[in-house]
Amino acid sequence: MQSVDWKKNRAAIWRAKHARLKPVVRLDPIRLDDLLGIEQQKQALLENTRQFLRGEPANHALLWGARGTGKSSLIRALLNEFGDEGLRCVEVNLADLDDLPEIVDLLDTAEARQYKFILYCDDLSFETGDTSYKGLKTILAGSLELPPENILLYATSNRRHLLPEDARDNEQTRVVGTELHYGDSVEETLSLADRFGLWLSFYPADWSTYLQIVDSYFPDYPGDREALHRAAKQFAMLRANHSGRTALQFRLSFDGAPGE
């Protein structure tokens, strides 16, 4: 397995086929100030990460909610905020979760213990019958060996509970006295998400926030700003989505004055 020079590289991606960590040489330059409309989520994750960097107790974090709302961008922005303070990140694809124990071993060396690592899993979700999440549970909690103190897991998902929830699962739910007792299927579904101590919810932006994000991409626009807003709203309506991601896509597709 290839080692990474963590003094030089702030991030790496696990390449399962070659069983190695590939250093990231072109980091996303996004900053926390670039992320609008998610102030509460931003502050909660910032404080959790600061505690982690100070060596204080901190939680694994699950960022869940609507697509394009800044979940992944927020995690990437943390590297630009805290990279100089020793924060590092390793991205692990959903298909490679079985390799998490090996990745953790690579980060539990004398050199790596000088840094704090976020294991970053984007778009984390599982389908019915998929058991790969069981390995993830042992990393979060549930193994005889505790994970190193220099590692946290931050994951994003469109699902709050990560696993699909079938209406039939609720048929097993019953009331005992004054307490609600879930069936085995629901308990299994909830047990994975429960291992994340910090849940952050992300909701679709309203039109005002969407246009605020659009304006942030056009700070020096010399034309008619109202016309720009109309074009941005039309662009969003064609995609049935007015998220921060849509605002960025509008910026990338913009090649002149609205209506040209």
Secondary structure, DSSP 8 states (H G I E B T S, - for coil): -----TTT-SEEEEEGGGTEEEE-SS-----GGG--S-HHHHHHHHHHHHHHHTT-----EEEEESTTSSHHHHHHHHHHHHGGGTEEEEE--GGGGGGHHHHHHHTSSTTGGGSEEEEEE-S----TT--THHHHHHHHS-SSS---TTEEEEEEESSSSSS---GGGGGG-EEETTEEE--HHHHHHHHHHHT-SEEEEE----HHHHHHHHHHH-TT--S-HHHHHHHHHHHHHHHT--SHHHHHHHHHH--SSTT-
